[in-house]
Amino acid sequence: MYSEKVMKLFRHPHNMGKIENPDGLGKVGNPVCGDVMYIYIKVGKNKEGKDIIEDIKFETFGCVAAIATSSMITDLAKGKTLEEAEKITRDDVADCLEGLPPIKMHCSNLAADGLKAAIADYRKKRQAK
């Protein structure tokens, strides 16, 4: 049912955990399946002075696909500018995982949405200062 890559990231997820005092926090969930994701980001600057995702972690309460997509989104976003990270789509996540069963595609949506929510939270906090 799941690709070998999905199972590998489920068994040994990357960037799992919580960032204390994150610069941005995205919380998303799916009431139908009960999956809940928290995406934490720390933002720094690259050589050109652009905001980049310096560190990213996740806490996910959900199924195999939810954990694997959370791990994959953190791998895809780390080190990217905020603009580049915002362009990561659900299809990018699924493709990097070598596919997801159609019934589990909503998990890749959650991961992409969680990242976008964390970036939006960062920008909102920055504007408030």
Secondary structure, DSSP 8 states (H G I E B T S, - for coil): ---HHHHHHHHS-SSBS--SS-SEEEEEE-TTT--EEEEEEEEEE-TTS-EEEEEEEEEEES-HHHHHHHHHHHHHHTT-BHHHHHT--HHHHHHHTT---GGGHHHHHHHHHHHHHHHHHHHHHHHH-
